[in-house]
Amino acid sequence: IPDVPAGAYTLDKSHASLVFTLNHLGFSHYTAAFSAFDARLTFDPARPEASTLEATIDPRSLTLPSPPAGFKDELTGPQWLDAGQFPAITFKSTKVEVTGANTAMVTGDFSLHGVTRPVVLDVTFNGGYAGHPMDPHARIGFSAKGSFNRSDFGIAYGVPAPGTTMGVSDAVTVAIETEFSGPPLATKPAA
């Protein structure tokens, strides 16, 4: 791990994405995203297993490719995300297990649609630095992937009957790209 300081890191929202896919009728992996989310990370490169992450997603920020009229309202409505009753999706890490030089499994309490269950993210540390003259704060980046069954969170509308693909898959796959800004670059005192 490069020379990055331990401490509190905040999400650089202009360098982050949160995309998810579901199988649609067995014909495609329909892809959508959330545009409003935030995360706070406490990171220690010497002890990555002691790191903690908290993230919040606004379900009303659902972004869809070429949605038909009313489709976003349907998906954020009572049959699906029910954003009026459940205005936040959250993830709070409970365990970080280092699996390689730049990889870890991060388990957390994932709250969606009023239900909280554990979800595991496979995380890759993409690198970082302690700071740069044009960016005088530490910066680190991660990629993460995970999956869960939406029916486990009370969103079972449209799940295909057993043995068919007629509907929208229960399984949801998530892909996250992030950069975090951290402690200020340490400056050496003038000689």
Buried (B, 14 or more C-beta within 10 A) or exposed (E): BEEBBBEEBEBBBEEBBBBBBBBBEEEEEBBBBBBBBEBBBBBBBEEBEEBBBBBBBBBBBBBEEEBEEEEBEBBBBEEBBBBEEBEEBBBBBEEBEBEEEBBBBBBBBBBBBEEBEEBBBBBBBEEBBBBEEEEEBBBBBBBBEBBBBBEBBEBEEBBBEEEEEEBBBBBBBBBBBBBBBBBEBEEEEEE
